[in-house]
């Protein structure tokens, strides 16, 4: 992912709310599966790591990206933004990508 694409996704992520919370139990297989389904459906998601989670948000972001086959867009404080390009039904077109003609 280029810096231009990352900057574009960061701008989009500013307007979305977190749809998952990672708490005291940290990352569980159930969390990973739910996040995988969400990132497949939405392409761009935001996750909030609660204060009672003892793990570092950056470590959690890398683990989630690896397990969900997505990319970490950014980690700011306790917020994680993940992106996974959808091959079937793209919702987000990154700079330089061609949009289909209607």
Secondary structure, DSSP 8 states (H G I E B T S, - for coil): --HHHHHHHHHHHTTS---EEE-TT-S-HHHHHHHHHHHHHHSEEEEEE-TT--S-HHHHHHHHHHHHT-EEEEEETTEEEEE---SSS-----TT------
